[in-house]
């Protein structure tokens, strides 16, 4: 189980809205299913832009993959990412208001500065 700080960092980096959280949880619920973006728009009753932006963020973050047919599937690039998604799902189920407040909280400027200078060991 991730620490509160790890979960908070994961949310800050990857989950910028409750819509994004709902999208992530929908994809995670059925990792074998490959979703067309239009199907996600209909399922979530969200805008194409909102879904596309969040899918792009999740893809860049190694949470989802886009296949050759143009559909998206939950496929975390590491067990750590999968565990963080699971911890977020559990926390949202147990403490939805706390998670919504975390998502809605303004970014911490000190943390933003620290993140700007953080060493990334992934070669990027």
C-alpha positions in Angstrom: 0.0 0.0 0.0 1.3 3.4 -1.0 1.9 6.1 1.6 -0.3 9.1 1.7 2.5 11.2 0.2 3.0 8.7 -2.7 -0.7 8.6 -3.4 -0.9 12.4 -3.2 2.0 12.7 -5.7 0.4 10.2 -8.1 -2.9 12.2 -8.0 -1.1 15.5 -8.5 0.8 14.1 -11.5 -1.9 12.0 -13.3 -5.4 12.8 -12.0 -6.2 16.5 -12.5 -10.0 16.2 -12.2 -12.8 14.0 -10.9 -13.5 13.3 -14.6 -10.0 12.0 -15.0 -10.5 9.8 -11.9 -13.7 8.4 -13.2 -12.0 7.7 -16.6 -9.1 5.9 -14.9 -11.4 3.8 -12.7 -13.6 2.9 -15.7 -10.5 1.7 -17.6 -9.1 -0.1 -14.6 -12.3 -2.0 -13.9 -11.9 -4.0 -17.1 -8.2 -4.1 -18.1 -8.9 -6.5 -21.0 -11.4 -4.2 -22.7 -10.1 -1.9 -25.3 -12.1 1.3 -25.5 -12.5 3.6 -28.4 -12.3 7.3 -27.3 -15.8 7.9 -28.6 -17.1 5.0 -26.4 -15.5 6.6 -23.4 -17.1 9.9 -24.2 -20.5 8.3 -24.3 -19.9 6.2 -21.2 -18.8 9.1 -19.1 -21.0 11.7 -20.7 -17.9 13.9 -21.1 -16.5 16.0 -23.9 -14.2 14.6 -26.5 -11.5 17.1 -25.5 -11.7 16.1 -21.8 -11.4 12.4 -22.6 -8.7 12.9 -25.2 -6.6 15.1 -22.9 -6.8 12.7 -20.0 -6.2 9.6 -22.2 -3.1 11.4 -23.5 -1.9 12.2 -20.0 -2.5 8.6 -18.9 -0.7 7.3 -22.0 2.3 9.5 -21.4 2.3 8.5 -17.7 2.4 4.8 -18.6 -1.1 4.0 -17.3 -2.9 3.2 -20.5 -1.8 2.0 -23.9 -3.2 2.9 -27.3 -3.3 -0.1 -29.7 -3.0 -0.2 -33.5 -6.8 -0.2 -33.8 -6.9 3.2 -32.0 -8.4 2.0 -28.7 -7.2 2.4 -25.2 -6.7 -0.2 -22.5 -5.6 0.0 -18.9 -2.0 -1.3 -18.9 0.3 0.2 -16.3 3.9 0.2 -17.3 5.0 -1.0 -13.9 3.6 -2.9 -10.8 4.1 0.3 -8.8 1.8 2.3 -11.1 -0.8 -0.6 -11.0 -0.6 -0.6 -7.2 -1.0 3.2 -7.0 -4.1 3.0 -9.2 -5.4 0.2 -7.0 -4.7 2.3 -3.8 -6.4 5.3 -5.4 -9.4 3.2 -6.3 -9.7 1.9 -2.7 -9.2 5.3 -1.2 -11.9 6.8 -3.4 -14.3 4.0 -2.4 -13.5 4.5 1.3 -13.0 8.3 1.5 -14.5 9.9 -1.7 -14.7 13.4 -0.3 -11.1 13.3 0.8 -10.0 12.2 -2.6 -12.1 14.8 -4.4 -10.7 17.5 -2.1 -7.2 16.3 -2.9 -7.9 16.6 -6.6 -9.5 20.0 -6.2 -6.8 21.4 -3.9 -4.6 24.1 -5.5 -1.1 22.9 -6.3 1.5 23.4 -3.6 4.0 26.0 -5.1 6.9 24.6 -3.0 6.2 21.1 -4.2 6.0 22.3 -7.8 9.4 23.9 -7.5 10.8 20.7 -6.0 9.2 18.6 -8.8 10.8 20.9 -11.4 14.3 19.9 -10.1 13.5 16.3 -9.4 15.9 13.8 -11.0 14.1 11.5 -13.4 15.8 8.2 -13.7 13.8 7.1 -16.8 16.1 8.9 -19.3 13.7 11.6 -20.2 
